[in-house]
Amino acid sequence: MSGDALTGLGSAMFDDAMMAQKLPSAVVQRFNQCLITGEPTPEDDQKVIADAMFTWAREFGAIDFAHWFFPLRGGGGAVGGMLGAFKRDTLIDLEFSSKYTTKPMKACLPHERLFQGETDGSSFPNGGLRVTHSAAAFTTWDRASPPFVMDKCLYIPCAFVTHFGKCIDEKTPLLRSMDAVKTHGLRMLKAIGIGTDAQTMHSYLGWEQEFFVLSAAHYKSRPDLVNCGRTLFGKLPTRHQQGDLNYFQPVPGKVAELLDIAQAEMLKVGCPMAVKHNEVAPGQHEMSPVFRTANVSCDSNVLFMEVMNREAAKLGLQVLFHEKPFAGINGSGKHANWSIGTDTGLNFFYPGKNEAGAKLYVTAIACLAYGLAQYNEMVRCTVAHSGNDHRLGAQEAPPAIISLYPGQGFEQHVESIVNGGDLLGYKAEKKKQSTGCSAAMHIEANVEDRNRTAPFPFCGNRFEFRAVGSSQNCCLPVMVCNAVMSAGMAHLAGLIEGGMSHRDAVAKVYKENKHVIFTGNGYSAEWPIEANKRGLPNLNTTPKAVATWNSDKNKKLFEDLKIYTVEETEARQEVMYENYISSLCCEVETMIQMCETGILPACAKDLEKYKGFEKLAGSRKTVYEGIVEHLEKLKTSFGAKPHEGLPEEALYLCDTVKPLMAKLRAAVDAAENLMEKGAYPYPTYEAMIYSHHF
């Protein structure tokens, strides 16, 4: 297609607009109605849709099609960790009606293969929900997420379940949570008498993806990056991010080329990629799209990660999605801008321009406060994995304490409601601020200021879940946001249905849950102390957080909302533990290997040069021998890890092994400071984060 990236926006996506062009209106109407009711698409309509989609996909050069789904692979940051799974099938079938024994082929997309597929589920993480001798697993088209064509393949976004309908993927629980938002959101609207003309509800997501880019040659020369997604050793260059010189400066040429290519690819398949810029750390960048419905947005984020890795390789670059690729400089997150609203245009998190909108806003935040207070540990679990443990609470990301920031002005309004005040009265007015000069006009400031130290701050018309890690699939965090919000809406609706007034119900919810609201500095040393007084948990490591996932209250909520069965909840916890353990074990084994095959030989060679010049050698012998001492301690400790259960093994790796890893790293980094230039066996931090800038 000729033209620039803004030519043919969304043309390679079979979305609502394309369906309206290619399908009879009656088919489109029935298809959309099935999305609301959950009914199967009629078989005759399936055939019409499949034929039209085939013809359309061929126009874009599609030869294959693929059911694209998200297994429970967890975070971790290594290439392939959170990418989608699929196998490519050719757009052909046999002419079974032919009279010939050897049936001729025909190019087509059989309707039954568009809407459902089957594959071997035996090699995907499943938490015990299936066994090798019962391996069947099925993909089914997420009809609310449009297929698209990329790289000569028709991608069909799918849910992924076992033979018995158990979810073993990221998307199915998200779709179930979206149903819960619809059920309990409409119920709450009916209870408060606002927006009762709505037929359905949606949850929305706009993600902000941070990442590092470096030379592929440097990446391939670092066993820790290849195997773990982060560096296990390395000292910072003398200049890194302390001067704030990188943030929003021009993107380096080669990286800019990569971002432009990725943007064009994403725009073509309907992802409104709108922002690209340098981030705080050298070598760090960000791209983000305009929000869309949560399932479609989650799909586009995984696709973006795939596109970035594929296109980077063509340019001799490598993209790092790990939360903390380099120690000592900022890590990467994936801020999840989340909201919910009706098909009639009501946004629950927009203060509103009329009385009904203002009341809905105050009511919705009460429901969210309930969810975050009552299911605080559940929300924390959604961002708990080995990579994020290096980032949360490190003055670059919110702390591991989950709190809600609705704004200081709104916090005062909550107190007024609790003390008997009306639901109305919050002045959601944007404020004009003078620039103090003639050439630049005044600015229109938001209703509330931003708070980047909060894990869940208000951002004008949405809440931003800032604790999500860069390597994660957004599905799990957004699913739980939907779940706790649904819990709050169900609770408040129940109070009103039981005879309580709208005002009194909201006041009661705020009174019992306002302890989760915090508008101060989440980075301060005082906040963990204050949070403890409020009864808010500080689950500052993954094993601590994951241990709370399958609590009775969590299992009951998931079951009540029809998101997870008890068995699925417990399976998800097992997968979380397995991912954490495998990530840590891989890091330890890589660390040992790098020391024994690279670091120690380099130390020996460097020390050899100082024979007869002991005074010049300085502390080298002591420092280098210290590496051996710490290495042996790590090997001994790692070899003694328990095997009686996943929780015990995870806790041991976290509390006993990780501190020894840190000590070994400190010793090796001290050695790098002494070693002759060029003797260090791996690319240095300075080379990795700066070389592609020139």
N, C-alpha and C positions, 0 to 999 in steps of 0.2 A: 504494500500500500504506500503510495507516494505521500509526501507531506511530512510535517514534523510530528512531535509527540501528541499534539492537540488535534491532530487529524484522525477522525474515526474513533473518537472516545467510546469505549465500551463495545465496539463493533464485534469483537471476538467473544462476546458473552451472550448466552441465550437467556436474557433476562425478560422481565415483564413486557418491556417495549418491543423486544424482538418476537416474543410469543404473540403479541397483538398483531404484528406484521405477518407472521408466518402461519398462524392457526385460525380456524374459524372462531368467531367470537363466542359461540356457545361452548366450545371446548375450553377456551380460556376461562370463561365464567365458572364452569363446573370444576376446573382445576383449582381455581382460587378458593372456591367454596370448600373443597376437600381439605385445603390447608387450614381452614378455620375449624372444620368439624373433625378432622382427623380421619375421615373416611378414605378408603382406597380410591384411586383414580380408576374410573370404569375402563374395562379392557379395550373397548372400541376406541376410547379416547387415548389410551396408551399407544395404540398402533398409529393413530394420527400424529401424536406428538413425536414418536420415534422416527417416523418417516420424514417429518418436517425438520427435525433436528439433524438427521443424517444429511439431507440435502444442503442444509445451512452449513454444517461442519465441513462438508466437502468443498464448499466455496472458499473456505479458509485453509484448504490443503490438508485436512485431517485424513490420516490413513488408519490410525489406531483410535481406540477409545479405552478409557481406564476408569474403574471404580476407585476413587481416591478417598482414603480414610486415615484416621489418626490413632494408631495403636498407643497403648499405655507405656511409652518408652521413657517418660520422665525427662527431667532437665539434664543438667550436667555440662552442656556447652560443647561437647565434642561434635564434630561434623556428623550429621545423620541423626543426632539425638532426638530432635523433635520434628523432623521432617515428615511429610506425609508418606504413606505407603500405597503402592499400587502395582499392578502388573498391566502391561499393555496388550490388549487384544486387537487383532486386525478387524476392520470394519467389513467383514465378509461372513457369509454363511453358505450352506449348500442349498441347492434347489431340490428340496425333498419331494416336490411334486413331479419331478422329472421321471420319465419312464426308464431312463438309463440306470444300469447298476452302479456305475461310477458317476455319482451325482455331480453335475457341473457347479461351479461356484458363482456367487453373485455378490456384488458389493451392496451392503445394507447394514442397518442397525436394528436387529430384532427387538421388538418392544419389551419382551421378557428379560432381555439382557441389559436394557437401559434401566429398568426399575429395580432389578435385583441381580445379585451375583453370588457366587459361592467360591470359597477358597479354603486353604488349609490354615487353620488358626493355631496350629500346634507350637509355632516358634515365636509367638508374640507374648509379652508379659500379660498375665491374666489373674494372678493372685489366687490360683487354685480353682478358678471357675470352669476350667476344662482340663482334660488330661490327654496324653498323647494318643491313647487308644479310642478317644472320642473327640476327633480333631476338627469336625466340620464347623465352619464359621461363615456368616453371611453378610454381604454388604447390601444396603438398600438406599436408594437415592434420597437424600435430604431434599425434598421437593421445594423447600423454601430457599435453597441456595442454587443459583443458576449455574448450569454447566458452562464451560468455556473451552476455547481451543488455544493451545500453546504447544509449540514444538511439534506440530503435525499430529497432535493427540487431542481428542475430545475428553476433557476431564469431567467426571461426574462426581460431585461431592457426596459422600455417603456416610451413613451410620454403620457400625460394625458390631454384630452380636453373635453369640454362640448358637448352636443348634437348638438350645432351650430358651433363647431370647435374652440371655444375660449379656449386659454390655461389657465389652472388653476394649473400649475405646474412649477417647476424650469427648467426642461429639454427642453421642447418644444421651449422656446425662445433661449436657447443655440443652439439647432440644426438649428434654423432659422438664427442665427448669423453666424454659420459656413457656411451656404449657402451664406450669404452676403460676407464673406471673399473670398469665391470661386469666386463669380461674379465680385467683384470689384478688387480683387487681379489679376485675369487673365486679366481684362480690363487694369489695370495699367501696367502689364508686356508687353502687346501688345503696349501700348502707348510709353514705353521707349525702346522697342525692345530688351528686355532681357528675357530669359526663355520662349520664345513663343511656345515651344514644350510641355509645361505643359497642362495636361487635366483637372486637378482639384487642389484644395488647401486644406490644413488642418490647424487647429489651434491645438496647443499642450499645455499640462499642466503637470507640475510636482509639487506636493504639499508637503509641509513640515508641518506635523501635530504635534502640541505641545499639551500637556495634563498633568494633575496631576493624580497621583494614591494614594489612601489612603485606609485604612481599611474599609471594608463594614460595620462593626459594628459601627465605628465612624460616617460614613456617615448616617446611619439610625438613629443615635442619634441626628442629627442636622436637625431640621425642615427647616432651611434656605437652606441647601444643597439639601434636598429632594424636596422642592417646587420651589426653585429659581436657583439652580445650583451654587450658590456662598454663602459665609458666609456673613451675615449681621452684625455680631458682632465678636469680637475676637482681642486679642492683640498678637503681634509678640513675639516669644521667644527671649531671649537676643542674641542668635546666629541664624542668618537666612541666608542671601546671601551676607552679607557685606564682607566676606573674599574670595568670588569667589571659595568656596571650593567644590561646587556641580558640576559645569560645567565639563562635560566629565569625571568625576570620574567613577569608576566601578558601574554599575547599581545594586541596591540591589537585593539579591537573589530571593526573591519572585516576584519582579517586572520583573526581567530578565526572569524568567520562563513564565510570562504572555506575554512578548514581543516576546519570542521565539515561543510560541504557535501561537500568532497572525501572526507572520511572516510566519510560515509554512502554515497556513490556506490561507493567501493571495497569497503566491507563487503558491499554488496548483490551485487557480482559475485564474491564469494568471496575477496577479498584481506583478510587479518586485520590491517587497519591499527590499530596498537595505541598509537602514541606520537606526540605533537605538542608542540612547545615552541619557545620563543625560543632562538636561537643566540647566539654571542658578539658578533657585529657588530650594530649597530643596523640594523633592516630585514631581518635574516636569521632564518630559521626552519628547522625540521626536522620531517619526519614519517617514520615507519618502521613496517613490519609485522612480525608474527611470521614466522619463516623458513618456507619451503616448498621443494619440489623446485626445482632450479635453473632449469629452463626455464620453469616456471609463475611463479616469482618474477621472472625477467627480463621476462616478459610483463607482469606487474602493474606493474613499475616504469615501463615505457614508457607503459602505460595511465595511470598516475598523472600522468605529465608532461602527457599530453594533457588529462586531466580538469582539472588545475590551470589550464592556460592557458584552457580553455573557460569554466570557472566564474569565473575571475578577471575575464575580459572583461565578464561580466554585472554585476559589482560595481564596474566602473570601475577595476580593478586590473590589474597585469601581473606575471607571475612571471618571474624571471631565473634560469636554470639554468647560466649561464656560471660557470667556476671562479673568475674574478676580475672581477666586475662593477665593483668600486670599488677603486682603489689605496689602500694604506695601512691598510686594515682587512681582517679575515679573508676569505678566499675560501671557496668551497663545495666539499665533496667528496661522495662517495657510498660510504661505507664498506661493503665487501662482506664480510659474515660468512658464511664458507664452511666446509662440512664434508662428509664422505662417510660413508655407513653402509649396512648391509644391510637387506633386507626383513624380517629377523628382529629388528631393533632394536639391532644393534651399532653404536655410534658410534665411529669410529676415533679421534676426538679427545677422548674422555671418559676420564679416568684409570682408570675402572673400579672396581667394588666387590669384585671377586674376582681371583684370580690370572690367569685368562685375559684379563680385561679390562685388567689392568695391563700384561700382556705385549703385547697388541695395541696399546695406547696408545704404549708405548715404540717398538714396531716401526713404527707408522704415522708417528711424527715423524721417525724415521730415513729413511723413504721421502721425506717432504716435504723434509727437509734435503738429500737427494740431488738432488731435482728443482730446488730453488731454487739450489743451488750449481752444478750442471752446466748449467742452462739459465737462468742469472741474467739475461742480456741479453733473452731472450725474455719473461720476466716484466715486465721494465722496459718493453718495447715496448708492452705492453697498456695502459699508462697514459700513453703518449707522444702528446701533441697540443698544439696551440698554446695552448689555454686552461690546461692543467695546467702548462705551463712557468712560468706566473706564480705557481704555488701550491706546487709541491713544494720542500721544503727551505727554506721561508720562515718557520720558527718557528710555523707554523699547520698544517703537514702534514708527513708523513715525508719524509726526503731522497730523492733519486733513486737512492740506493744501496739495492739490495734485500738485506735481511737477515731472519733469522728470530729471533723472540723467543719461546722456549718457557717462559720464566721462569728466574729466577736459581737456584732450587732444582733445577730440572730440568737446567740447564746443569752443575751439579755432578754430577748423576747420570750425565750423558753421559760426563764425565771418568772416572767410576768404571767404566763399562762398557768404555770404551776401554782402561783399565788392567787389564782382566781380571775386573771385577766382574760380578755376576749382573744379568740384566735386571730382576729384582724389586729392591725396596729403596727406590724413590722413594715417599715418603710423601705421597700425594695427599689430604691432610686439610685440610678447611676449619677455619680458626682462629677461635675466639671472642675478641672484643676488647671490653673493658669501655668503656662510655660515661662512667663516672665519676660517674653520677648515678642517683638512685633511680627517677625517673619513666620513663626510657628504658632499655629492656632492652639487654643486650649485643648486638653485631652478629656475624654469622657471615661472616667475610671469605673471599674466594675462595682457592683453592689457591695461586695466584700473583697478584701485583699486576699492575695494568694498566701498559702502556708506550705512551703515545700518540705517542712519538717514533719508534716502530718501524713499518715498512711492513707487517709481517706478525706481529703479536703474538697470543699465546694468550689466549683469553677464556673459559676455563672448560670449554667443550665444543665449541669451534670456533676457527678462526683468522680474524682480521679483516684483510682486505686494505685498508689505510687509504689507499692512494695513488690509488684510483680517483677520477676526476674527476666532478663533479656532472652534467655534460652528457652523459656517456658512456652507451651501452648496456652493461649489465653482462655481456652475452654473451661478449665477447672476453676480459675479465679472468678470468671464471669458467672459460671454455674452457681457457685456458692453465693455471690452477690445476689443473684436472682432468688436463691433459696431463702436467704435470711430476710430479704425484702418481702418475699411471699409469706414468710412466717409472721412478720410484723403486720402485714395487711390482713392476714387471717385473724390475728389476735385482736386488732382494733375493730374489725368488722364484727367479731364475736361479741365484743363489749357493747357495741351499739345495738346489735340484734338482741342482746339480752336486756335492753331497756335503758341503757345509759345514753345521755345526750352526746352529740358529736363533740362539743367542747370539753365535756367532762372526761370522755374517753381519751381524747388527745392529751389532756392534762395528766391523767392517770399514767398513761404510757410514758410521758416525759418524766414525771416524778420518779418512776421506778427505774428509769434507764438513763437519766441525764448524766450519770457518772461516767458514761462512755464519751461524753462531749468534752473535748479539750481544745482550747484555742491558743495555748501558749507555745513555747519552743520545745519541740519534740526532741531536739538534739541536746538539751540541757541535762546536766547531771541530776538536777532536782526532779525531773519528770519520772524516772523509774521509781523513785521513792514515793512520789505523789500517786502514781498509778497503783502501787502496792496498797496504799491506804484506801484507794477506791475499789480495790478488789479486782483490778484488771491484771490478767496474767502477763508475765514477761517470759515467754517461751523463746529464749534467745538462741536455741540450737534446733536443728531439724529433729533429732531423736526426742527431745522434750515435746516438741509440737506434735509430731506424728503419733506419739503415745496417747494423745487426747482424741484422735480422729474418730475412733469407734466407740465413743462414750454412748451410754444409753440414750441420752437426750438427742445426740446427733443421729443415731440410728432411727429413733422414732420420728424425727423431723423428716429425714429423707424418705422414710416409708410413708408418712402421712402425705407428703407432697408428690409421691409416686416418682421420685427421682432415682433412688437406689432402693433395692431390697436390702435386708440386713446382710445377706450373703455378699451382695455387691459392695456394700460399705466396708465390710471386713476385708474383702479382696483388694479394694483400693488401698487400704492401709498396708497390706502385705507388699503391694507393688511399690509403695513409697519407701518402705524399709529396704526392699531389695535394690532399688535404684540408688539410695544413699550408700549402702554397703558396697555395691559394685563400683560406684564412683570413687569412694575412699580407697578401696583395695587397689584399684587401677592406679591411683595417684601414688600410693606407697610403693608399689612394685616398679613403677616408672622412675620414682625418685631413687630407689636403690640401684636400678640399672644405670641411670645416668651418672651416679656417683662412681660406680665400679668400672664402667667402661669409658667414661669421659672425664669426670672431674678429678678423680685421684691420679690417673695417668698424667694429666696436665699439671697437677701439683708436683708430682715427682720430677717431671721434666724441668719445671721452673726452678725447683730447689737445687737440681743438679748444676744449674748454671752458677750457683753461689758457692760451690766448693772452693775453699781457700779464701773466700770473701765473706766470712761469717758475720762481720759487722754490717756489711751491706745487706745481708739477708734479713736482718731485723727480726721480726716476729714470725716470719714465714713458717719455720719448722713447727712452732707451737700451734699456729692457726691451722696448718694443713693436717697435723696429727689430730687436732680437735675434730676434724671432719670424720676421721676413722672412728673416734670414740662415739660420736653421736650417731653415726651410721650403724654401728654394732648395737647400740641401745635400741634403735628403731627396729632393726631386724629381729632382735630378741622379743621385743614387745609385740610386734606384728605376728610373729610366729606363735604367740601365746593367746591370740584372740579366741574368745569362746565360740562354741558352735551349738549351744543348747537351744538357742532361739534367736529370731531376728532382732527383737528389741534389745536383748543383752549384747548382741554383736555390734549393733549400731551405736549403742551407748559407749561401749568399750573403745570403738574406733574414734568416737568424738572426744571422749574425756581423757583417754590414755594415750592413744596413738597420735592424734593430731598435734598435741603439744610437743611431742618428740619430732614430728615433721617440721614444726616451726623452728625448733632448735637446730636441726640439721640444716635447714635453709639458711638460718642466720650465719652458721659457720661457713657454708659454701659462699654466701654473698660477701662475707669478710675476706675470703680467699680471693674472690674475683677482684677486690679492691687492691690486692697486692700483686696479682699475677701480671707478668709481662704482657704488654699489649700484643694481641694476636695469639696468645697462648691459650686463652679461654676457649674451650672446645665447641661452644655453641654461639649463635648470633646473640649479641648483647641487646639490652633494652634500648640503648641509644640507636643502634642500627635498625631495630625492628620498628620503633615508633616514629622514626624520622626519615628513614631512607627513601620511602615512597613519596615524600614531600618534594623531592628534588628531581 
